[in-house]
Amino acid sequence: MGFLAGLGCSPGQIELEADGAYHVHPGQQIQAALELAAADSLHKTVKVHAGIYRPQRPGQAMIWFNARHDGIVLEAVGEVVLTAANPEIADPEADSYPAVVNHVVYLGDGISRRTVLRGFTITGANNFVTRSDEPVNIQPHSGNVVWKKGMFFYTDGGGIKIFGRSYPTIERVEVYDNYTSPCGGGVSIEHRGFKEEAVLFRDCIFRDNRCQVTGSAVDVLTGSYAILENCLFIGNVSNTDIDFIGRRDGYEYNVEHGSGALTVFPDSRVEVRRCTFTDNWNGADDKGEGSLYVDSIFWHNVKAGGIAKGERYELDILDGSGVRACFLNGAIVDLRGTIDREANQFGAPDPAFDERFVPQAPGYAGIGYRPSAFD
């Protein structure tokens, strides 16, 4: 069965228009357009027009990219919501209702920086998990790599799951109100040690995502690499329940103070530039090496909602040498005492955020998130 037939679509449903792009309108399926663009050596842009797009059947992802989709630019035209929820087909008795997919968007092995996801709102994940490869195997074996799909492949990354040698560009995307267990309510990055390149997030918002354990907004699993430029983290809550994985293995992760909106595991790293973290259950926890946090705001990440007994913190970082020109203030600013106070502004003044979380206070020029000119 071909991809389009398996999706219940025929190629005639999607139009290649005069601008050289495939156009998707409400009632049509985005994946069908991705398959057409994948088979087209010249036309690699897919434009999705304003509306709410839902999965039409349960599965591991609503939209998926593999190596054959590399180089596709998938962009929203107007306000486009991609949601994991479809109450018409979801089991109303399931805890995961109304979600029917593990991940809203899956970006798998073989994706380079020239693959772009732009302008979408991604929401609705609610800890739905299936291991079935129907209607399609979203991550086939790649060349000489035989992927063993562990628990995190299926469970983590309710909004976006990035897996294997996958280094897309994600721009002007808002990931909000997603829940997963155990980790990565908004985004999960699982490079499996293939971290020669990084996934790039630019001008993104991570809002009101939740998870049972680590990385409510973004979870950077062991052996992974991410760059976050001009992003806003707000209202994200980790540690909503016990660390059942840690208890099983005899070591609960960050048991005293809990994890942040951003979690970076050992043997991973991030570059965080001109970002703002505020009103999250903790800012960021980072056990990697060589991470950079530059020109960023960590302001009162003291939101309630988790179960860890210790106080909230702005940064919990093992290697703080890369934290520079950041403005920080909260219950605990530097949990491990690893950050250079001379290179940063501890006890920073109130940023006086406006309704879009742009600081209005003097001294914050060039520091923290600013909305994209396209917003």
N, C-alpha and C positions, 0 to 999 in steps of 0.2 A: 504493500500500500504506500503510495506517495505521501509526502508531507501534507500537501494541500487537500488531498482526498481524506487523509486521516483527520484533518481539522474540519471536515465538512464544508470545505470551500472550493470553489473553482477559480482558476486564474482570472476569469472575466469579471469577478467581483471587485478587483483592485485595478485602478487605472494608472497607467504611466502618462502623466500630463505633460503639457508643453514646456514646463520648467525642468523637465528631466528627472522628476521625482515621482515615486509611487505614493499615491494619496489614499489615506484610510479615513473613512467617515463612520460615525456611530452606526452600529449594526453590522459593520464589517470586522474582520479579525486581523489584528496587527501582525500575528505570526505569519499569516498568509502573505502579507506584503514583504516581510523579512525573507521568506523563502524565495519570492520572486527576485528581490534585490540580490540575494546570494547567488542566484543563477545568472545574473546579468553582469557581464564584465564591465559595462560602461556606466550604468545607472545605480548608484549606491546610496541614494538618499530616500528615506521613507518619512513622509509627513503625516502626522496624526491630527485630525481636526477636533475641535472642542467637543467635549462630552465625557461621559463616564464609561469606561471599558472594564468589563468583568470577565472572569473565566467562564467558558461555556461548558466545562466538565471538570471534575476533580482531577488533580495531577500534581506533579512536583513543582511546576512553575506555570504562570500564565504566558509569559514571554521568555524565550530562551535564545541565547547566542552560543554558537560553537565556532570552531575554526573556519567553517565555510561561510560564516557571517562576518568575518573580519573585514573591516573597512566600511561597514555600513554606518551611516549617520541617521539615527532615529530621533526625530525632533517633534515637539508639540507645536501646534498652530492654535493659539488661543489657550484657554484653560482646559487641560486634559488631565483627568484623574484615572490612574490605573489602580484598581483595587483587587485584593485577594478575595473579597466577599461577593457571594452571589446567594442571597437568601432563597431564591427560587429553587435551587438544586441542593443546597446544604442541608445536612441533617439537623433539624431543630433541637434534637435531644443531645447533640454532641457539645462538649465544652468548647470546641473550636468554632461553633456556629457564629457568624455566617460565612467564615472563611472556607475555601475549598482547594487552596493550593498552599504548598510549603513556602514558596517564594513568589513574590509578584514578578520580579525580573531576575533571571539567572544569566550570568556572564561567565562562560566556561573556558576551558583550555583552548589556547590558540588565538586569543583576542589581544590585539595590539592597541597602542594609544590612538591610532586613527579610527578606532571604533568609538562612536560618540553617542551618548544618551543625554538628551538635552530638553529641559523645559517642562518636565512632568511633575505631577504630584503622585506620590506612591504611598498607599495606605491599605488598611484592612486586614493585615496578617493577624492571626489569632491562634497560633500554636497548632494549626492543622498540619499533620504529618502523614505522608504516604511514602512507601518505598517502591511502589509499583512503577514500572517503566511504561505504563500505558497513559496517554495515547502515544508517547514517544520517549525514547531514552534521551534525556536532556544532556547527558554526558557520556558519549561513547568513548571507547578506548582511542587514544591518539598516538598514531605511529607506534613507537616501541614502548610507550607508557601505558601500562594497564592500571587503571585507577581503581583503587579499593575505596569504596565509599563508606566512610565511617558514619557514626551518629551525627556528627556536626554537619556533614554534607546535607543531610535531610532536615535537621531541626533548626539550624542557625540561619540568620539572615532572612527575616520575614519580609522585609521590603526588597532588599537586593542581596543576592548571594554571588560572590566572586570566587572562582575556584580554579586551581591549577595555574598554568602560565597565562594569566589573564590580567591585562593592564589597560583597561579602557579609560576613556575620558568621560567623566560624569559632570555635567554643567547645569547650573540653574535648576536643580532637582530638589524638591522638598519631600523628605521622607518623614511621615508623621503618623502617630497613633497605630503603631504595629507592636505586637506582643509575641515573644517566643520563649521557649524553655529548651535548653538552659540559657543560651547566650545570643547576643547580636540581634536585638529586637528590630533595629532599623537596617543595619548592614553587617554582614559577616564576610571577612576577607580571609581566604584559606589558600595561600599560595603553595603550601606543602614544601617549602624550602626553595622554590623557584622565585627568588626575590632579587634577581638582577635588575629588574625594572619595577616600577611602582604603578598602582592604580592612582589616577589623579581625580580628586574631587575639587571642583572650583565653583564658587558662588552658590553653595548648597545650604539648605536648612534641614536640621535634624530636630524634630519637635515631638514631645509627648510620646516617645517610644518607651517600651518597658521590656524587661526580661527577668527571668528568675535568678540569674547569677551575674554574669559579667557583660560589659559593653552594651548598655541599653541602646545607645545610638549607633556606635560603630565598634565592632569587635575585631581586632587584628590578631588572628590566631598565630601560633608558633610558626616561624619561618615565613613571615609575610612582610609586605612593605607598602605603605600608603602615603600619599601627599594630599594634604588638605589645605587649600588656599581660599581665604575669604569665606569661611563657613560659620554658621551660627548653630550652637547647641543650646537648646532651651527646653526645660520641662521633662527631661529624660530620667527614668528611674530604673536602676539595677537592684539586684538583691531583694526581689519581691517575695522570695521564699527560700527555703534551705538549699544549700549547695549539695544536691544529692550525688553528684559525680564525685565531689571531694570527700564526702562521707563514705562513699563506697571504697575509695582508694586510700582513705586514712589521712587526707590532708585537705581541709577546706580553704578555698582560695580567698585571700583577703578577709578572713572571717571577722576580724575585729571592727574594721571601719568600712568594709564593703568595697565595691568597685565603682568606676566612674561612668559617665556618659560615653567616654572613650576608654577602651581597655587595650593595652598593647602587651602581648605575651612575650616571654623570653625568646631570644633569637629572632625578634622582629624589630621593626623601627618605623617611625613616622616622621614626617616633616609637617609641622603645623604652623602656618604663616597667616597672620592677620585674621585670626579667628576669635570668636567670642563664645565663652562658656558662662552661662548664668542660669540660676534657678534650676539646676540639675541636682539629683542625688549624687553628690561628688562631681568634681570636674573630670580629671583624667588620672588613670593609674597606668604606669608604664614600667615594665620589668625588662624592656629591651635595652639595646646598646646603640648609641649614636643618634638617638632621636633629637630633633630640633623643635623648639617651641619659640617662635620669634614674633614680636609685635602683636601679641595676643592679649586678650582680657580674660581673666578668671575672677568673676565677681559673684560672691555670695552663692556658691553652689551648696545650698543648705536645705534643699527641698526634702520633705518627708516622703515616706512611702516604702522604704526598704526595712529590712529586719536587723541589720548589723547594729550592735549596741554602741560602738564608738562614735565620736563626733564626726561631722562631715569635714571634707577637705577640698582644697582647690587642686593641688597636685600631689600625687604619690608616685615619685619617680626615683628609680635606683641610680641612674646616671643623669644627674641634673646639669651636666656641663654644657648642654646645648640649649638651655633655657636662657633667652636673652631678650631684653627690651620688652618684657611682659609686665602688665599691670595686674596685681593680685591683691585680693582682700576677701576674707571669709572667716569661718570659725577656726579652721587650721589652714594656713597658707601652704606650708611646705612640710608634709607629713614626715618625711625622712631626713630633713635638714640637709639636702644635697644641692640646693639651688643657690647660686651666687647672688647675695643681696645687693651687691654693688652694681651688678649688671641688669637688675630688674627693679621694679617699683613695688616693694612690699607695703602693705597698708595703703594701697592706692585710694585716692579720693573717689567719691560717688561719681560714676560716669554720667549720671543724669540721662539715661537712655530715653529716646523718644519711642513712639509706638512701633517703630521698625527696628528698634534696638541699635540705633545709631547714637553713640555717646555725644552729648551736647556740652559736656564740661570742658573747660580749657585744659590743654595739655594732652588730649587724646588724639590729636591729629595724626593720622597714619597708623593708629593702633586699633585693632579689632575689626570686626565685620562691618561691611557696608553693603546695602542692597545693590544688586546688579542694575546697570543702566537699563536693562530690558524688563525689569520687574515693574 
